[in-house]
Amino acid sequence: MDSPVPATLARAPARPQARAGEEACADTRQDAPAEAEPPPRRPAAFYSSVFAQIEEIGWKQLVSATGDGVSCLTFRVVDEPGRMHLLEITLPMGYPESPPSISADVPYLPKIHWSKNSRLKDVICQFQAHLKILQEFWNTMDEIDKVLWIVDPTKPSYAMSHRRIALGDDCYILLQVDARKPNSLPE
């Protein structure tokens, strides 16, 4: 009969852990370095202004608000054929004097025209105009997906402008469509 191996317990020093996107808890030991200063806070008028601008767009269009509650806003924007797009608008510390930055699942982003009197609804309108420009590209990609044997990507996003097409007998061709000129000869 085997005799049990005695277990030894040792207390390891506590280490702060964090999940992705979170900061680790501050180390409270005396030898820990001093904490960095918290990020600057925005004035209350900033929040009131942003909430009023969201109201102009419609709260139903707002998908998420992260950061300090309004630093990064994601809006649902539906184009004319009914495709749903998510537009992420990031507000810098100098907003509204400084323009917001945007991110979306499109082949290329529009240049946002901004002035000190601009509002979030202006960004949404400019993005909607950009979606109208991209309709010809998406119609072309939809037609390619419908009539050809597409091997990759299996679930294309709205930003993807390439398709790997099976020709048969383990022969494939990679098709790249220019989103700015979708009816030109492909590369």
Salt bridges, closest charged atoms under 4 A:
GLU22 OE2 - ARG19 NH2 3.80
ASP27 OD2 - ARG29 NH2 2.53
ASP31 OD1 - ARG29 NE 3.93
GLU56 OE2 - ARG119 NH2 2.73
ASP68 OD2 - ARG42 NE 3.02
ASP79 OD2 - ARG83 NH1 3.77
ASP79 OD2 - HIS85 NE2 2.97
GLU80 OE2 - LYS132 NZ 3.70
ASP142 OD2 - ARG83 NH2 2.76
GLU143 OE1 - LYS146 NZ 3.87
ASP145 OD1 - ARG163 NE 2.67
